[in-house]
Amino acid sequence: MMIALSGTPGTGKTSVGEELEKRGVKVTKAGDTVNDYRIGRDPDRDTDIIDDERWALEFRPVYGLIEGHISHLLPADRVIIFRCRPEILMDRLKTRNYSKAKIRENVEAELLDVILIEALEIHGSEKIYEIDTTGQDISSLADQVIEVIKGTATPSSGLVDWLECSGDLL
């Protein structure tokens, strides 16, 4: 079974993935699988351009968790979407030294549910597990992911609405 762990950059995917690895969960980083699908560089957005449609189409499923902000595009059995309050996300991205434009783009994506909507369009609500990471510690989040892996969690989506936050951020 392949489970995607996705979400806007800064929501906690990598930290939780590292914790899950310590607990014996097989974790594949999506970023390690895209090298053959890089088609350019966008210097304005400070990011690589990936042919994500071809990547998803040609991806050979892995057993365990695949972690990364585009992993929801893959044909996963279950999809976990991490969410985070935009003002906290903004602070996290600043500590990564993201440019103002890149911070804005990612905060806007979080405000507008971009990854959640993409995941719902691809997988349907019965495979989606939305988790608000705001204020939760890594261990607790890892426990929740393990519940999804075990099949004891209930699918959920539409739990988070950050639009009331948007006025002060943008």
Phi and psi in radians as a Rosetta constraint file:
Dihedral C 1 N 2 CA 2 C 2 CIRCULARHARMONIC -1.938 0.35
Dihedral N 2 CA 2 C 2 N 3 CIRCULARHARMONIC 2.224 0.35
Dihedral C 2 N 3 CA 3 C 3 CIRCULARHARMONIC -2.081 0.35
Dihedral N 3 CA 3 C 3 N 4 CIRCULARHARMONIC 2.210 0.35
Dihedral C 3 N 4 CA 4 C 4 CIRCULARHARMONIC -1.568 0.35
Dihedral N 4 CA 4 C 4 N 5 CIRCULARHARMONIC 2.361 0.35
Dihedral C 4 N 5 CA 5 C 5 CIRCULARHARMONIC -2.017 0.35
Dihedral N 5 CA 5 C 5 N 6 CIRCULARHARMONIC 1.878 0.35
Dihedral C 5 N 6 CA 6 C 6 CIRCULARHARMONIC -2.204 0.35
Dihedral N 6 CA 6 C 6 N 7 CIRCULARHARMONIC 3.090 0.35
Dihedral C 6 N 7 CA 7 C 7 CIRCULARHARMONIC 2.597 0.35
Dihedral N 7 CA 7 C 7 N 8 CIRCULARHARMONIC 2.871 0.35
Dihedral C 7 N 8 CA 8 C 8 CIRCULARHARMONIC -1.013 0.35
Dihedral N 8 CA 8 C 8 N 9 CIRCULARHARMONIC 2.519 0.35
Dihedral C 8 N 9 CA 9 C 9 CIRCULARHARMONIC -0.898 0.35
Dihedral N 9 CA 9 C 9 N 10 CIRCULARHARMONIC 2.354 0.35
Dihedral C 9 N 10 CA 10 C 10 CIRCULARHARMONIC 1.693 0.35
Dihedral N 10 CA 10 C 10 N 11 CIRCULARHARMONIC 0.007 0.35
Dihedral C 10 N 11 CA 11 C 11 CIRCULARHARMONIC -1.503 0.35
Dihedral N 11 CA 11 C 11 N 12 CIRCULARHARMONIC -0.163 0.35
Dihedral C 11 N 12 CA 12 C 12 CIRCULARHARMONIC 2.013 0.35
Dihedral N 12 CA 12 C 12 N 13 CIRCULARHARMONIC 0.117 0.35
Dihedral C 12 N 13 CA 13 C 13 CIRCULARHARMONIC -1.017 0.35
Dihedral N 13 CA 13 C 13 N 14 CIRCULARHARMONIC -0.888 0.35
Dihedral C 13 N 14 CA 14 C 14 CIRCULARHARMONIC -1.147 0.35
Dihedral N 14 CA 14 C 14 N 15 CIRCULARHARMONIC -0.765 0.35
Dihedral C 14 N 15 CA 15 C 15 CIRCULARHARMONIC -1.067 0.35
Dihedral N 15 CA 15 C 15 N 16 CIRCULARHARMONIC -0.768 0.35
Dihedral C 15 N 16 CA 16 C 16 CIRCULARHARMONIC -1.206 0.35
Dihedral N 16 CA 16 C 16 N 17 CIRCULARHARMONIC -0.681 0.35
Dihedral C 16 N 17 CA 17 C 17 CIRCULARHARMONIC -1.018 0.35
Dihedral N 17 CA 17 C 17 N 18 CIRCULARHARMONIC -0.728 0.35
Dihedral C 17 N 18 CA 18 C 18 CIRCULARHARMONIC -1.121 0.35
Dihedral N 18 CA 18 C 18 N 19 CIRCULARHARMONIC -0.710 0.35
Dihedral C 18 N 19 CA 19 C 19 CIRCULARHARMONIC -1.117 0.35
Dihedral N 19 CA 19 C 19 N 20 CIRCULARHARMONIC -0.727 0.35
Dihedral C 19 N 20 CA 20 C 20 CIRCULARHARMONIC -1.142 0.35
Dihedral N 20 CA 20 C 20 N 21 CIRCULARHARMONIC -0.649 0.35
Dihedral C 20 N 21 CA 21 C 21 CIRCULARHARMONIC -1.056 0.35
Dihedral N 21 CA 21 C 21 N 22 CIRCULARHARMONIC -0.721 0.35
Dihedral C 21 N 22 CA 22 C 22 CIRCULARHARMONIC -1.066 0.35
Dihedral N 22 CA 22 C 22 N 23 CIRCULARHARMONIC -0.499 0.35
Dihedral C 22 N 23 CA 23 C 23 CIRCULARHARMONIC -1.565 0.35
Dihedral N 23 CA 23 C 23 N 24 CIRCULARHARMONIC 0.087 0.35
Dihedral C 23 N 24 CA 24 C 24 CIRCULARHARMONIC 1.643 0.35
Dihedral N 24 CA 24 C 24 N 25 CIRCULARHARMONIC 0.129 0.35
Dihedral C 24 N 25 CA 25 C 25 CIRCULARHARMONIC -1.430 0.35
Dihedral N 25 CA 25 C 25 N 26 CIRCULARHARMONIC 2.348 0.35
Dihedral C 25 N 26 CA 26 C 26 CIRCULARHARMONIC -1.295 0.35
Dihedral N 26 CA 26 C 26 N 27 CIRCULARHARMONIC 2.089 0.35
Dihedral C 26 N 27 CA 27 C 27 CIRCULARHARMONIC -2.145 0.35
Dihedral N 27 CA 27 C 27 N 28 CIRCULARHARMONIC 2.231 0.35
Dihedral C 27 N 28 CA 28 C 28 CIRCULARHARMONIC -1.941 0.35
Dihedral N 28 CA 28 C 28 N 29 CIRCULARHARMONIC 2.309 0.35
Dihedral C 28 N 29 CA 29 C 29 CIRCULARHARMONIC -1.501 0.35
Dihedral N 29 CA 29 C 29 N 30 CIRCULARHARMONIC 2.145 0.35
Dihedral C 29 N 30 CA 30 C 30 CIRCULARHARMONIC -0.980 0.35
Dihedral N 30 CA 30 C 30 N 31 CIRCULARHARMONIC -0.664 0.35
Dihedral C 30 N 31 CA 31 C 31 CIRCULARHARMONIC -1.051 0.35
Dihedral N 31 CA 31 C 31 N 32 CIRCULARHARMONIC -0.440 0.35
Dihedral C 31 N 32 CA 32 C 32 CIRCULARHARMONIC -1.374 0.35
Dihedral N 32 CA 32 C 32 N 33 CIRCULARHARMONIC -0.128 0.35
Dihedral C 32 N 33 CA 33 C 33 CIRCULARHARMONIC -1.907 0.35
Dihedral N 33 CA 33 C 33 N 34 CIRCULARHARMONIC 0.013 0.35
Dihedral C 33 N 34 CA 34 C 34 CIRCULARHARMONIC -1.783 0.35
Dihedral N 34 CA 34 C 34 N 35 CIRCULARHARMONIC 0.001 0.35
Dihedral C 34 N 35 CA 35 C 35 CIRCULARHARMONIC -0.909 0.35
Dihedral N 35 CA 35 C 35 N 36 CIRCULARHARMONIC -0.762 0.35
Dihedral C 35 N 36 CA 36 C 36 CIRCULARHARMONIC -1.274 0.35
Dihedral N 36 CA 36 C 36 N 37 CIRCULARHARMONIC -0.093 0.35
Dihedral C 36 N 37 CA 37 C 37 CIRCULARHARMONIC -1.976 0.35
Dihedral N 37 CA 37 C 37 N 38 CIRCULARHARMONIC 0.120 0.35
Dihedral C 37 N 38 CA 38 C 38 CIRCULARHARMONIC -1.308 0.35
Dihedral N 38 CA 38 C 38 N 39 CIRCULARHARMONIC 2.173 0.35
Dihedral C 38 N 39 CA 39 C 39 CIRCULARHARMONIC -2.039 0.35
Dihedral N 39 CA 39 C 39 N 40 CIRCULARHARMONIC 0.033 0.35
Dihedral C 39 N 40 CA 40 C 40 CIRCULARHARMONIC 2.914 0.35
Dihedral N 40 CA 40 C 40 N 41 CIRCULARHARMONIC -2.998 0.35
Dihedral C 40 N 41 CA 41 C 41 CIRCULARHARMONIC -2.333 0.35
Dihedral N 41 CA 41 C 41 N 42 CIRCULARHARMONIC 2.402 0.35
Dihedral C 41 N 42 CA 42 C 42 CIRCULARHARMONIC -1.910 0.35
Dihedral N 42 CA 42 C 42 N 43 CIRCULARHARMONIC 1.694 0.35
Dihedral C 42 N 43 CA 43 C 43 CIRCULARHARMONIC -1.170 0.35
Dihedral N 43 CA 43 C 43 N 44 CIRCULARHARMONIC -0.502 0.35
Dihedral C 43 N 44 CA 44 C 44 CIRCULARHARMONIC -1.162 0.35
Dihedral N 44 CA 44 C 44 N 45 CIRCULARHARMONIC -0.624 0.35
Dihedral C 44 N 45 CA 45 C 45 CIRCULARHARMONIC -1.718 0.35
Dihedral N 45 CA 45 C 45 N 46 CIRCULARHARMONIC -0.036 0.35
Dihedral C 45 N 46 CA 46 C 46 CIRCULARHARMONIC 0.915 0.35
Dihedral N 46 CA 46 C 46 N 47 CIRCULARHARMONIC 0.936 0.35
Dihedral C 46 N 47 CA 47 C 47 CIRCULARHARMONIC -2.633 0.35
Dihedral N 47 CA 47 C 47 N 48 CIRCULARHARMONIC 2.728 0.35
Dihedral C 47 N 48 CA 48 C 48 CIRCULARHARMONIC -1.393 0.35
Dihedral N 48 CA 48 C 48 N 49 CIRCULARHARMONIC 2.632 0.35
Dihedral C 48 N 49 CA 49 C 49 CIRCULARHARMONIC -1.738 0.35
Dihedral N 49 CA 49 C 49 N 50 CIRCULARHARMONIC 2.155 0.35
Dihedral C 49 N 50 CA 50 C 50 CIRCULARHARMONIC -1.962 0.35
Dihedral N 50 CA 50 C 50 N 51 CIRCULARHARMONIC 2.393 0.35
Dihedral C 50 N 51 CA 51 C 51 CIRCULARHARMONIC -1.388 0.35
Dihedral N 51 CA 51 C 51 N 52 CIRCULARHARMONIC 1.405 0.35
Dihedral C 51 N 52 CA 52 C 52 CIRCULARHARMONIC -1.232 0.35
Dihedral N 52 CA 52 C 52 N 53 CIRCULARHARMONIC -0.457 0.35
Dihedral C 52 N 53 CA 53 C 53 CIRCULARHARMONIC -1.173 0.35
Dihedral N 53 CA 53 C 53 N 54 CIRCULARHARMONIC -0.800 0.35
Dihedral C 53 N 54 CA 54 C 54 CIRCULARHARMONIC -1.158 0.35
Dihedral N 54 CA 54 C 54 N 55 CIRCULARHARMONIC -0.707 0.35
Dihedral C 54 N 55 CA 55 C 55 CIRCULARHARMONIC -1.002 0.35
Dihedral N 55 CA 55 C 55 N 56 CIRCULARHARMONIC -0.863 0.35
Dihedral C 55 N 56 CA 56 C 56 CIRCULARHARMONIC -1.136 0.35
Dihedral N 56 CA 56 C 56 N 57 CIRCULARHARMONIC -0.679 0.35
Dihedral C 56 N 57 CA 57 C 57 CIRCULARHARMONIC -1.155 0.35
Dihedral N 57 CA 57 C 57 N 58 CIRCULARHARMONIC -0.693 0.35
Dihedral C 57 N 58 CA 58 C 58 CIRCULARHARMONIC -1.656 0.35
Dihedral N 58 CA 58 C 58 N 59 CIRCULARHARMONIC -0.063 0.35
Dihedral C 58 N 59 CA 59 C 59 CIRCULARHARMONIC -1.113 0.35
Dihedral N 59 CA 59 C 59 N 60 CIRCULARHARMONIC 2.272 0.35
Dihedral C 59 N 60 CA 60 C 60 CIRCULARHARMONIC -1.583 0.35
Dihedral N 60 CA 60 C 60 N 61 CIRCULARHARMONIC 2.035 0.35
Dihedral C 60 N 61 CA 61 C 61 CIRCULARHARMONIC -0.928 0.35
Dihedral N 61 CA 61 C 61 N 62 CIRCULARHARMONIC 2.524 0.35
Dihedral C 61 N 62 CA 62 C 62 CIRCULARHARMONIC -1.963 0.35
Dihedral N 62 CA 62 C 62 N 63 CIRCULARHARMONIC 2.717 0.35
Dihedral C 62 N 63 CA 63 C 63 CIRCULARHARMONIC -1.493 0.35
Dihedral N 63 CA 63 C 63 N 64 CIRCULARHARMONIC 2.312 0.35
Dihedral C 63 N 64 CA 64 C 64 CIRCULARHARMONIC 1.897 0.35
Dihedral N 64 CA 64 C 64 N 65 CIRCULARHARMONIC -2.556 0.35
Dihedral C 64 N 65 CA 65 C 65 CIRCULARHARMONIC -1.812 0.35
Dihedral N 65 CA 65 C 65 N 66 CIRCULARHARMONIC 2.362 0.35
Dihedral C 65 N 66 CA 66 C 66 CIRCULARHARMONIC -1.989 0.35
Dihedral N 66 CA 66 C 66 N 67 CIRCULARHARMONIC 2.107 0.35
Dihedral C 66 N 67 CA 67 C 67 CIRCULARHARMONIC -1.937 0.35
Dihedral N 67 CA 67 C 67 N 68 CIRCULARHARMONIC 2.276 0.35
Dihedral C 67 N 68 CA 68 C 68 CIRCULARHARMONIC 2.799 0.35
Dihedral N 68 CA 68 C 68 N 69 CIRCULARHARMONIC 2.752 0.35
Dihedral C 68 N 69 CA 69 C 69 CIRCULARHARMONIC -1.240 0.35
Dihedral N 69 CA 69 C 69 N 70 CIRCULARHARMONIC -0.101 0.35
Dihedral C 69 N 70 CA 70 C 70 CIRCULARHARMONIC -2.030 0.35
Dihedral N 70 CA 70 C 70 N 71 CIRCULARHARMONIC 0.128 0.35
Dihedral C 70 N 71 CA 71 C 71 CIRCULARHARMONIC -1.143 0.35
Dihedral N 71 CA 71 C 71 N 72 CIRCULARHARMONIC -0.389 0.35
Dihedral C 71 N 72 CA 72 C 72 CIRCULARHARMONIC -1.165 0.35
Dihedral N 72 CA 72 C 72 N 73 CIRCULARHARMONIC -0.242 0.35
Dihedral C 72 N 73 CA 73 C 73 CIRCULARHARMONIC -1.366 0.35
Dihedral N 73 CA 73 C 73 N 74 CIRCULARHARMONIC -0.235 0.35
Dihedral C 73 N 74 CA 74 C 74 CIRCULARHARMONIC -1.457 0.35
Dihedral N 74 CA 74 C 74 N 75 CIRCULARHARMONIC 2.790 0.35
Dihedral C 74 N 75 CA 75 C 75 CIRCULARHARMONIC -1.358 0.35
Dihedral N 75 CA 75 C 75 N 76 CIRCULARHARMONIC 1.226 0.35
Dihedral C 75 N 76 CA 76 C 76 CIRCULARHARMONIC -1.511 0.35
Dihedral N 76 CA 76 C 76 N 77 CIRCULARHARMONIC 2.743 0.35
Dihedral C 76 N 77 CA 77 C 77 CIRCULARHARMONIC -1.350 0.35
Dihedral N 77 CA 77 C 77 N 78 CIRCULARHARMONIC -0.595 0.35
Dihedral C 77 N 78 CA 78 C 78 CIRCULARHARMONIC -2.484 0.35
Dihedral N 78 CA 78 C 78 N 79 CIRCULARHARMONIC 2.644 0.35
Dihedral C 78 N 79 CA 79 C 79 CIRCULARHARMONIC -2.308 0.35
Dihedral N 79 CA 79 C 79 N 80 CIRCULARHARMONIC 2.107 0.35
Dihedral C 79 N 80 CA 80 C 80 CIRCULARHARMONIC -1.763 0.35
Dihedral N 80 CA 80 C 80 N 81 CIRCULARHARMONIC 2.238 0.35
Dihedral C 80 N 81 CA 81 C 81 CIRCULARHARMONIC -1.995 0.35
Dihedral N 81 CA 81 C 81 N 82 CIRCULARHARMONIC 2.007 0.35
Dihedral C 81 N 82 CA 82 C 82 CIRCULARHARMONIC -1.453 0.35
Dihedral N 82 CA 82 C 82 N 83 CIRCULARHARMONIC 2.402 0.35
Dihedral C 82 N 83 CA 83 C 83 CIRCULARHARMONIC -2.182 0.35
Dihedral N 83 CA 83 C 83 N 84 CIRCULARHARMONIC 2.718 0.35
Dihedral C 83 N 84 CA 84 C 84 CIRCULARHARMONIC -2.647 0.35
Dihedral N 84 CA 84 C 84 N 85 CIRCULARHARMONIC 2.432 0.35
Dihedral C 84 N 85 CA 85 C 85 CIRCULARHARMONIC -0.905 0.35
Dihedral N 85 CA 85 C 85 N 86 CIRCULARHARMONIC 2.321 0.35
Dihedral C 85 N 86 CA 86 C 86 CIRCULARHARMONIC -0.986 0.35
Dihedral N 86 CA 86 C 86 N 87 CIRCULARHARMONIC -0.670 0.35
Dihedral C 86 N 87 CA 87 C 87 CIRCULARHARMONIC -1.189 0.35
Dihedral N 87 CA 87 C 87 N 88 CIRCULARHARMONIC -0.586 0.35
Dihedral C 87 N 88 CA 88 C 88 CIRCULARHARMONIC -1.260 0.35
Dihedral N 88 CA 88 C 88 N 89 CIRCULARHARMONIC -0.746 0.35
Dihedral C 88 N 89 CA 89 C 89 CIRCULARHARMONIC -0.995 0.35
Dihedral N 89 CA 89 C 89 N 90 CIRCULARHARMONIC -0.770 0.35
Dihedral C 89 N 90 CA 90 C 90 CIRCULARHARMONIC -1.018 0.35
Dihedral N 90 CA 90 C 90 N 91 CIRCULARHARMONIC -0.794 0.35
Dihedral C 90 N 91 CA 91 C 91 CIRCULARHARMONIC -1.091 0.35
Dihedral N 91 CA 91 C 91 N 92 CIRCULARHARMONIC -0.722 0.35
Dihedral C 91 N 92 CA 92 C 92 CIRCULARHARMONIC -1.104 0.35
Dihedral N 92 CA 92 C 92 N 93 CIRCULARHARMONIC -0.731 0.35
Dihedral C 92 N 93 CA 93 C 93 CIRCULARHARMONIC -1.227 0.35
Dihedral N 93 CA 93 C 93 N 94 CIRCULARHARMONIC -0.557 0.35
Dihedral C 93 N 94 CA 94 C 94 CIRCULARHARMONIC -1.094 0.35
Dihedral N 94 CA 94 C 94 N 95 CIRCULARHARMONIC -0.700 0.35
Dihedral C 94 N 95 CA 95 C 95 CIRCULARHARMONIC -1.179 0.35
Dihedral N 95 CA 95 C 95 N 96 CIRCULARHARMONIC -0.329 0.35
Dihedral C 95 N 96 CA 96 C 96 CIRCULARHARMONIC -1.520 0.35
Dihedral N 96 CA 96 C 96 N 97 CIRCULARHARMONIC 0.021 0.35
Dihedral C 96 N 97 CA 97 C 97 CIRCULARHARMONIC 1.090 0.35
Dihedral N 97 CA 97 C 97 N 98 CIRCULARHARMONIC 0.573 0.35
Dihedral C 97 N 98 CA 98 C 98 CIRCULARHARMONIC -1.155 0.35
Dihedral N 98 CA 98 C 98 N 99 CIRCULARHARMONIC 2.608 0.35
Dihedral C 98 N 99 CA 99 C 99 CIRCULARHARMONIC -1.180 0.35
Dihedral N 99 CA 99 C 99 N 100 CIRCULARHARMONIC 2.805 0.35
Dihedral C 99 N 100 CA 100 C 100 CIRCULARHARMONIC -1.013 0.35
Dihedral N 100 CA 100 C 100 N 101 CIRCULARHARMONIC -0.703 0.35
Dihedral C 100 N 101 CA 101 C 101 CIRCULARHARMONIC -1.135 0.35
Dihedral N 101 CA 101 C 101 N 102 CIRCULARHARMONIC -0.714 0.35
Dihedral C 101 N 102 CA 102 C 102 CIRCULARHARMONIC -1.216 0.35
Dihedral N 102 CA 102 C 102 N 103 CIRCULARHARMONIC -0.666 0.35
Dihedral C 102 N 103 CA 103 C 103 CIRCULARHARMONIC -1.081 0.35
Dihedral N 103 CA 103 C 103 N 104 CIRCULARHARMONIC -0.837 0.35
Dihedral C 103 N 104 CA 104 C 104 CIRCULARHARMONIC -1.035 0.35
Dihedral N 104 CA 104 C 104 N 105 CIRCULARHARMONIC -0.794 0.35
Dihedral C 104 N 105 CA 105 C 105 CIRCULARHARMONIC -1.034 0.35
Dihedral N 105 CA 105 C 105 N 106 CIRCULARHARMONIC -0.780 0.35
Dihedral C 105 N 106 CA 106 C 106 CIRCULARHARMONIC -1.244 0.35
Dihedral N 106 CA 106 C 106 N 107 CIRCULARHARMONIC -0.678 0.35
Dihedral C 106 N 107 CA 107 C 107 CIRCULARHARMONIC -1.149 0.35
Dihedral N 107 CA 107 C 107 N 108 CIRCULARHARMONIC -0.719 0.35
Dihedral C 107 N 108 CA 108 C 108 CIRCULARHARMONIC -1.074 0.35
Dihedral N 108 CA 108 C 108 N 109 CIRCULARHARMONIC -0.725 0.35
Dihedral C 108 N 109 CA 109 C 109 CIRCULARHARMONIC -1.061 0.35
Dihedral N 109 CA 109 C 109 N 110 CIRCULARHARMONIC -0.709 0.35
Dihedral C 109 N 110 CA 110 C 110 CIRCULARHARMONIC -1.178 0.35
Dihedral N 110 CA 110 C 110 N 111 CIRCULARHARMONIC -0.769 0.35
Dihedral C 110 N 111 CA 111 C 111 CIRCULARHARMONIC -1.028 0.35
Dihedral N 111 CA 111 C 111 N 112 CIRCULARHARMONIC -0.658 0.35
Dihedral C 111 N 112 CA 112 C 112 CIRCULARHARMONIC -1.659 0.35
Dihedral N 112 CA 112 C 112 N 113 CIRCULARHARMONIC 0.137 0.35
Dihedral C 112 N 113 CA 113 C 113 CIRCULARHARMONIC 1.059 0.35
Dihedral N 113 CA 113 C 113 N 114 CIRCULARHARMONIC 0.558 0.35
Dihedral C 113 N 114 CA 114 C 114 CIRCULARHARMONIC -0.977 0.35
Dihedral N 114 CA 114 C 114 N 115 CIRCULARHARMONIC -0.880 0.35
Dihedral C 114 N 115 CA 115 C 115 CIRCULARHARMONIC -1.204 0.35
Dihedral N 115 CA 115 C 115 N 116 CIRCULARHARMONIC -0.716 0.35
Dihedral C 115 N 116 CA 116 C 116 CIRCULARHARMONIC -1.040 0.35
Dihedral N 116 CA 116 C 116 N 117 CIRCULARHARMONIC -0.791 0.35
Dihedral C 116 N 117 CA 117 C 117 CIRCULARHARMONIC -1.117 0.35
Dihedral N 117 CA 117 C 117 N 118 CIRCULARHARMONIC -0.770 0.35
Dihedral C 117 N 118 CA 118 C 118 CIRCULARHARMONIC -1.027 0.35
Dihedral N 118 CA 118 C 118 N 119 CIRCULARHARMONIC -0.779 0.35
Dihedral C 118 N 119 CA 119 C 119 CIRCULARHARMONIC -1.115 0.35
Dihedral N 119 CA 119 C 119 N 120 CIRCULARHARMONIC -0.723 0.35
Dihedral C 119 N 120 CA 120 C 120 CIRCULARHARMONIC -1.120 0.35
Dihedral N 120 CA 120 C 120 N 121 CIRCULARHARMONIC -0.704 0.35
Dihedral C 120 N 121 CA 121 C 121 CIRCULARHARMONIC -1.120 0.35
Dihedral N 121 CA 121 C 121 N 122 CIRCULARHARMONIC -0.635 0.35
Dihedral C 121 N 122 CA 122 C 122 CIRCULARHARMONIC -1.429 0.35
Dihedral N 122 CA 122 C 122 N 123 CIRCULARHARMONIC -0.762 0.35
Dihedral C 122 N 123 CA 123 C 123 CIRCULARHARMONIC -1.906 0.35
Dihedral N 123 CA 123 C 123 N 124 CIRCULARHARMONIC -0.357 0.35
Dihedral C 123 N 124 CA 124 C 124 CIRCULARHARMONIC 1.402 0.35
Dihedral N 124 CA 124 C 124 N 125 CIRCULARHARMONIC 2.740 0.35
Dihedral C 124 N 125 CA 125 C 125 CIRCULARHARMONIC -1.158 0.35
Dihedral N 125 CA 125 C 125 N 126 CIRCULARHARMONIC -0.399 0.35
Dihedral C 125 N 126 CA 126 C 126 CIRCULARHARMONIC -1.235 0.35
Dihedral N 126 CA 126 C 126 N 127 CIRCULARHARMONIC -0.206 0.35
Dihedral C 126 N 127 CA 127 C 127 CIRCULARHARMONIC -1.920 0.35
Dihedral N 127 CA 127 C 127 N 128 CIRCULARHARMONIC 0.000 0.35
Dihedral C 127 N 128 CA 128 C 128 CIRCULARHARMONIC -1.748 0.35
Dihedral N 128 CA 128 C 128 N 129 CIRCULARHARMONIC 2.390 0.35
Dihedral C 128 N 129 CA 129 C 129 CIRCULARHARMONIC -2.263 0.35
Dihedral N 129 CA 129 C 129 N 130 CIRCULARHARMONIC 1.753 0.35
Dihedral C 129 N 130 CA 130 C 130 CIRCULARHARMONIC -1.548 0.35
Dihedral N 130 CA 130 C 130 N 131 CIRCULARHARMONIC 2.258 0.35
Dihedral C 130 N 131 CA 131 C 131 CIRCULARHARMONIC -2.251 0.35
Dihedral N 131 CA 131 C 131 N 132 CIRCULARHARMONIC 2.156 0.35
Dihedral C 131 N 132 CA 132 C 132 CIRCULARHARMONIC -1.431 0.35
Dihedral N 132 CA 132 C 132 N 133 CIRCULARHARMONIC 1.975 0.35
Dihedral C 132 N 133 CA 133 C 133 CIRCULARHARMONIC -1.491 0.35
Dihedral N 133 CA 133 C 133 N 134 CIRCULARHARMONIC -0.133 0.35
Dihedral C 133 N 134 CA 134 C 134 CIRCULARHARMONIC -0.977 0.35
Dihedral N 134 CA 134 C 134 N 135 CIRCULARHARMONIC 2.157 0.35
Dihedral C 134 N 135 CA 135 C 135 CIRCULARHARMONIC 1.301 0.35
Dihedral N 135 CA 135 C 135 N 136 CIRCULARHARMONIC 0.073 0.35
Dihedral C 135 N 136 CA 136 C 136 CIRCULARHARMONIC -1.726 0.35
Dihedral N 136 CA 136 C 136 N 137 CIRCULARHARMONIC 2.558 0.35
Dihedral C 136 N 137 CA 137 C 137 CIRCULARHARMONIC -1.488 0.35
Dihedral N 137 CA 137 C 137 N 138 CIRCULARHARMONIC 2.844 0.35
Dihedral C 137 N 138 CA 138 C 138 CIRCULARHARMONIC -1.042 0.35
Dihedral N 138 CA 138 C 138 N 139 CIRCULARHARMONIC -0.719 0.35
Dihedral C 138 N 139 CA 139 C 139 CIRCULARHARMONIC -1.092 0.35
Dihedral N 139 CA 139 C 139 N 140 CIRCULARHARMONIC -0.770 0.35
Dihedral C 139 N 140 CA 140 C 140 CIRCULARHARMONIC -1.114 0.35
Dihedral N 140 CA 140 C 140 N 141 CIRCULARHARMONIC -0.731 0.35
Dihedral C 140 N 141 CA 141 C 141 CIRCULARHARMONIC -1.136 0.35
Dihedral N 141 CA 141 C 141 N 142 CIRCULARHARMONIC -0.712 0.35
Dihedral C 141 N 142 CA 142 C 142 CIRCULARHARMONIC -1.075 0.35
Dihedral N 142 CA 142 C 142 N 143 CIRCULARHARMONIC -0.697 0.35
Dihedral C 142 N 143 CA 143 C 143 CIRCULARHARMONIC -1.039 0.35
Dihedral N 143 CA 143 C 143 N 144 CIRCULARHARMONIC -0.726 0.35
Dihedral C 143 N 144 CA 144 C 144 CIRCULARHARMONIC -1.161 0.35
Dihedral N 144 CA 144 C 144 N 145 CIRCULARHARMONIC -0.677 0.35
Dihedral C 144 N 145 CA 145 C 145 CIRCULARHARMONIC -1.136 0.35
Dihedral N 145 CA 145 C 145 N 146 CIRCULARHARMONIC -0.705 0.35
Dihedral C 145 N 146 CA 146 C 146 CIRCULARHARMONIC -1.077 0.35
Dihedral N 146 CA 146 C 146 N 147 CIRCULARHARMONIC -0.638 0.35
Dihedral C 146 N 147 CA 147 C 147 CIRCULARHARMONIC -1.079 0.35
Dihedral N 147 CA 147 C 147 N 148 CIRCULARHARMONIC -0.677 0.35
Dihedral C 147 N 148 CA 148 C 148 CIRCULARHARMONIC -1.148 0.35
Dihedral N 148 CA 148 C 148 N 149 CIRCULARHARMONIC -0.778 0.35
Dihedral C 148 N 149 CA 149 C 149 CIRCULARHARMONIC -1.032 0.35
Dihedral N 149 CA 149 C 149 N 150 CIRCULARHARMONIC -0.788 0.35
Dihedral C 149 N 150 CA 150 C 150 CIRCULARHARMONIC -1.226 0.35
Dihedral N 150 CA 150 C 150 N 151 CIRCULARHARMONIC -0.321 0.35
Dihedral C 150 N 151 CA 151 C 151 CIRCULARHARMONIC 1.520 0.35
Dihedral N 151 CA 151 C 151 N 152 CIRCULARHARMONIC 0.249 0.35
Dihedral C 151 N 152 CA 152 C 152 CIRCULARHARMONIC -1.700 0.35
Dihedral N 152 CA 152 C 152 N 153 CIRCULARHARMONIC -0.106 0.35
Dihedral C 152 N 153 CA 153 C 153 CIRCULARHARMONIC -1.524 0.35
Dihedral N 153 CA 153 C 153 N 154 CIRCULARHARMONIC 2.709 0.35
Dihedral C 153 N 154 CA 154 C 154 CIRCULARHARMONIC -1.711 0.35
Dihedral N 154 CA 154 C 154 N 155 CIRCULARHARMONIC 2.303 0.35
Dihedral C 154 N 155 CA 155 C 155 CIRCULARHARMONIC -0.955 0.35
Dihedral N 155 CA 155 C 155 N 156 CIRCULARHARMONIC 2.545 0.35
Dihedral C 155 N 156 CA 156 C 156 CIRCULARHARMONIC -2.692 0.35
Dihedral N 156 CA 156 C 156 N 157 CIRCULARHARMONIC 2.503 0.35
Dihedral C 156 N 157 CA 157 C 157 CIRCULARHARMONIC -2.761 0.35
Dihedral N 157 CA 157 C 157 N 158 CIRCULARHARMONIC 2.749 0.35
Dihedral C 157 N 158 CA 158 C 158 CIRCULARHARMONIC 1.392 0.35
Dihedral N 158 CA 158 C 158 N 159 CIRCULARHARMONIC 0.297 0.35
Dihedral C 158 N 159 CA 159 C 159 CIRCULARHARMONIC -1.392 0.35
Dihedral N 159 CA 159 C 159 N 160 CIRCULARHARMONIC -0.447 0.35
Dihedral C 159 N 160 CA 160 C 160 CIRCULARHARMONIC -1.903 0.35
Dihedral N 160 CA 160 C 160 N 161 CIRCULARHARMONIC 2.359 0.35
Dihedral C 160 N 161 CA 161 C 161 CIRCULARHARMONIC -2.435 0.35
Dihedral N 161 CA 161 C 161 N 162 CIRCULARHARMONIC 1.835 0.35
Dihedral C 161 N 162 CA 162 C 162 CIRCULARHARMONIC -1.640 0.35
Dihedral N 162 CA 162 C 162 N 163 CIRCULARHARMONIC 0.023 0.35
Dihedral C 162 N 163 CA 163 C 163 CIRCULARHARMONIC -1.045 0.35
Dihedral N 163 CA 163 C 163 N 164 CIRCULARHARMONIC -0.497 0.35
Dihedral C 163 N 164 CA 164 C 164 CIRCULARHARMONIC -1.175 0.35
Dihedral N 164 CA 164 C 164 N 165 CIRCULARHARMONIC -0.272 0.35
Dihedral C 164 N 165 CA 165 C 165 CIRCULARHARMONIC -1.493 0.35
Dihedral N 165 CA 165 C 165 N 166 CIRCULARHARMONIC -0.282 0.35
Dihedral C 165 N 166 CA 166 C 166 CIRCULARHARMONIC -1.163 0.35
Dihedral N 166 CA 166 C 166 N 167 CIRCULARHARMONIC -0.521 0.35
Dihedral C 166 N 167 CA 167 C 167 CIRCULARHARMONIC -1.026 0.35
Dihedral N 167 CA 167 C 167 N 168 CIRCULARHARMONIC -0.717 0.35
Dihedral C 167 N 168 CA 168 C 168 CIRCULARHARMONIC -1.477 0.35
Dihedral N 168 CA 168 C 168 N 169 CIRCULARHARMONIC -0.203 0.35
Dihedral C 168 N 169 CA 169 C 169 CIRCULARHARMONIC -1.705 0.35
Dihedral N 169 CA 169 C 169 N 170 CIRCULARHARMONIC -0.586 0.35
